[in-house]
């Protein structure tokens, strides 16, 4: 009987094969990880922009109540305390001497950055709206408009008096004109960092006179003042 010698793989060939297989697996895992990361970021950005759009729609309706039922309304009925706190006053029933004081606040906490509507306790015609002392406000009945737990947007409020048309179709006249500048998820992804109009890094609160260049800008012309 004649035996033939079988030729197998050498140790070096086995090690090279294992190395190539490891590199292929590592590349696949990296690709999978990147795809998961992109999917998570896309979902978060979509939720971010959805919350923002919803919050701005509600805020526009709420802000139009500023000065309602007060004859004549005066600047003390709408106060921009700083770039993240705006308070106003109105009378839900013009025939009754009952006032409501409300505020739009942007605050940071353990649950992230929150956009909220809050109502002041014991509101009257002469109530000082410059206060953001939490004890003066009804925190039990506050309404959260949006909550950003991850990558909270930078926001800046500003206000001026100018000729504008409430809702864009009435005759232009002098009214308080509120501008809200807020960072969108698109800019966050493209730039990776937020800079103010002066070019330095922007914090959660910027000057009330600043508008963040390139951000989403919302304008509110208030018809009752």
C-alpha positions in Angstrom: 0.0 0.0 0.0 1.3 3.4 -1.0 0.7 6.5 1.3 0.7 10.1 0.0 1.8 13.0 2.1 -0.9 15.6 2.8 0.1 19.2 2.8 -1.6 21.4 5.5 -1.4 25.1 6.6 1.7 26.3 8.3 1.5 28.1 11.6 2.4 31.4 9.9 -0.5 30.9 7.4 -2.9 30.2 10.2 -1.8 33.4 12.1 -2.2 35.5 8.9 -5.7 34.1 8.3 -6.7 34.8 11.9 -5.3 38.4 11.6 -7.3 39.0 8.4 -10.5 37.6 9.9 -10.0 39.8 13.0 -9.6 42.9 10.9 -12.7 42.0 9.0 -14.7 41.5 12.2 -13.4 44.7 13.7 -14.3 46.7 10.6 -17.8 45.3 10.6 -18.3 46.1 14.3 -17.1 49.6 13.8 -19.5 50.1 10.9 -22.3 48.7 12.9 -21.5 51.0 15.9 -21.4 54.1 13.6 -24.8 53.1 12.1 -26.3 52.8 15.6 -24.8 56.1 16.7 -26.2 57.9 13.6 -29.6 56.4 14.1 -29.7 57.5 17.8 -28.5 61.0 16.9 -31.1 61.3 14.1 -33.9 60.2 16.5 -32.8 62.6 19.1 -32.5 65.5 16.7 -36.0 64.8 15.3 -37.4 64.8 18.8 -35.4 68.0 19.6 -36.9 69.9 16.6 -40.4 68.5 17.2 -40.4 69.6 20.8 -39.1 73.0 19.8 -41.7 73.5 17.1 -44.5 72.5 19.5 -43.2 74.8 22.3 -43.0 77.8 19.9 -46.6 77.3 18.7 -47.9 77.2 22.3 -45.7 80.2 23.3 -47.0 82.3 20.4 -50.6 81.8 21.6 -49.7 82.4 25.2 -47.7 85.6 24.5 -50.6 87.1 22.6 -52.5 87.3 25.9 -50.0 89.9 27.2 -51.9 93.1 28.1 -55.2 91.7 27.1 -58.1 93.3 29.0 -55.9 96.0 30.4 -56.8 99.6 29.3 -54.4 101.0 28.6 -51.6 98.3 28.8 -48.2 99.7 29.7 -44.6 98.5 29.6 -44.9 97.1 33.2 -47.3 94.5 31.9 -44.6 92.8 29.8 -41.1 92.5 31.3 -38.1 90.8 29.9 -36.1 90.0 33.1 -33.1 88.5 31.3 -32.4 86.3 28.2 -34.2 83.3 29.7 -37.2 84.8 31.7 -40.1 86.7 30.1 -43.1 87.7 32.3 -46.4 89.3 31.4 -49.9 90.3 32.8 -53.4 90.2 31.5 -57.1 90.1 32.6 -58.9 86.9 31.4 -62.2 88.7 31.8 -62.0 92.4 30.9 -65.1 93.1 33.0 -63.7 91.7 36.2 -60.8 93.1 38.2 -58.9 89.8 38.2 -55.4 89.6 36.8 -53.2 86.7 35.7 -49.4 86.9 35.7 -47.6 84.4 33.5 -44.0 83.7 32.6 -42.0 81.8 30.0 -38.9 80.5 31.7 -35.9 78.5 30.5 -34.2 76.7 33.3 -31.6 74.0 33.8 -32.0 71.2 36.3 -31.3 67.5 37.0 -33.7 66.6 34.2 -32.0 68.8 31.6 -33.0 72.2 30.1 -36.8 72.9 30.4 -39.0 75.4 28.6 -42.0 76.1 30.8 -45.0 78.3 31.4 -45.5 79.4 35.0 -48.2 81.4 36.7 -47.5 83.9 39.5 -49.3 83.7 42.9 -51.5 86.7 44.0 -51.2 88.6 40.7 -52.5 92.2 40.8 -52.4 95.3 38.6 -49.3 96.5 40.5 -47.4 93.2 40.9 -43.7 93.5 40.1 -43.1 91.2 37.1 -39.3 91.5 37.5 -39.2 88.8 40.1 -38.1 85.3 39.2 -38.0 84.2 42.9 -39.5 80.8 42.7 -41.5 81.2 45.9 -43.5 84.0 44.2 -44.8 81.6 41.5 -47.1 78.6 41.5 -44.7 75.8 40.7 -47.4 73.1 41.3 -49.3 74.3 38.2 -46.4 75.0 35.9 -46.6 73.6 32.3 -43.6 72.1 30.6 -43.5 73.0 26.9 -40.3 71.1 26.1 -37.5 69.2 27.9 -34.1 68.6 26.5 -32.1 66.0 28.4 -29.3 65.6 25.8 -27.5 68.4 24.1 -29.8 71.2 25.3 -30.1 74.1 22.9 -28.7 77.6 23.6 -31.5 80.2 23.8 -31.7 84.0 23.9 -34.7 86.2 24.3 -34.8 89.9 23.3 -37.5 92.5 23.1 -38.0 95.9 21.4 -40.8 98.2 20.4 -41.2 98.4 16.6 -43.8 98.6 13.9 -45.1 95.1 13.2 -48.2 93.2 12.1 -49.6 90.7 14.6 -50.1 87.3 12.9 -48.7 88.9 9.8 -51.9 90.1 8.2 -53.2 93.1 10.3 -52.2 96.7 9.8 -48.7 97.4 11.0 -48.4 99.5 14.1 -46.1 100.0 17.1 -46.1 96.9 19.3 -43.7 95.0 21.6 -41.7 92.7 19.4 -40.2 89.6 21.1 -37.4 87.7 19.4 -36.5 84.2 20.5 -33.2 82.8 19.1 -32.7 79.1 19.7 -30.1 76.6 18.5 -31.4 74.0 16.1 -30.1 70.4 16.0 -28.9 71.0 12.4 -26.5 73.7 13.4 -25.3 71.6 16.4 -24.4 68.7 14.0 -22.8 70.9 11.4 -20.7 73.2 13.7 -20.1 71.0 16.7 -19.8 74.2 18.8 -21.9 77.2 19.3 -20.5 80.7 19.2 -22.1 84.0 20.0 -22.3 86.9 17.5 -19.0 88.2 19.1 -17.3 84.9 18.2 -16.8 83.5 21.7 -18.3 80.3 23.0 -21.9 80.9 24.1 -23.3 79.7 27.5 -26.9 78.7 28.3 -27.7 82.3 28.8 -26.5 85.0 26.5 -27.0 88.8 26.6 -30.6 89.8 26.1 -29.4 92.1 23.3 -27.7 89.3 21.4 -29.2 87.1 18.7 -27.3 83.9 17.9 -26.3 84.1 14.3 -27.4 81.1 12.2 -29.9 79.8 14.7 -33.7 79.4 14.4 -35.3 82.8 15.0 -38.9 83.2 16.1 -40.6 86.6 16.2 -43.7 87.5 18.2 -45.6 90.8 17.5 -47.9 91.3 20.5 -51.2 92.8 19.5 -52.7 93.8 22.9 -49.9 96.3 23.8 
